[in-house]
Structure formats: C-alpha cells, structure tokens
Amino acid sequence: MRIVDFQEDVSITKRRLADLPDRVFEGDPHHETQMRFTSADGTLLAGTWTSTPGKWHAFADRDEFCYFLSGHAQLISEDGTVQNFRAGDSFLIPNGFVGYWNVLETTTKHFVIRDYSAD
C-alpha cells in the first residue's frame, strides 16, 4: 500500500447537483470531484472537490473532514446557526449533522469521508 499524494493528477468526475432529486435549495451548483482514495470496503473516501455557488441539503450518514483550498462557503445547521469557511480553514462535519451547504464563491476543498450509508 502506498501513501496517497493529493498533488497527483487523477481523473475528474463532474456532476450537476440538481440532477439529484430534492437536493438543491438554491442555484445550480456543479461539482467536480477527484477521488484520490477509496478503501476496499468503500467506507473511507478521500479526494478533492470543487463546487460552483448554490445551496443544498447536506448529505447524511457520514463524518467528513474538510480543508478549504479556495473559495467561501457556509454550513447552516437546522437551528439556523451559520458557520463561514474560507481558504485555509479546516473542520469536521460529524455524522448526524442536519443542514445546508451554501457555496457563495466557487470553492475547492480536500476531504476525507467515513461513509456509514451501507451500515
């Protein structure tokens, strides 16, 4: 097994988030993802993600660590608490978070996800 280098070029997957039913709340966000690691059982994922502006329901059944490389985005919890994140910020979204992503400026982040959806 080798170390995962986030500087290496890998293929890019593109997705229009509005293609997922009932996900987008505002705008028309488009995502590009570079998957850099997926564990054998598919529950640990790491990569680089870019999103254009928009607001959508946050995905559930996961812990997600993020490190912002560029841009400006907010996480808005169901109680209305707004947290702003910009380049250089790092944070963890714990499993059980209910709320929204609100990307204000095109944003790029590195991420590591522990996916519980198969449990």
Disulfide bonds with the S-S distance in Angstrom:
none
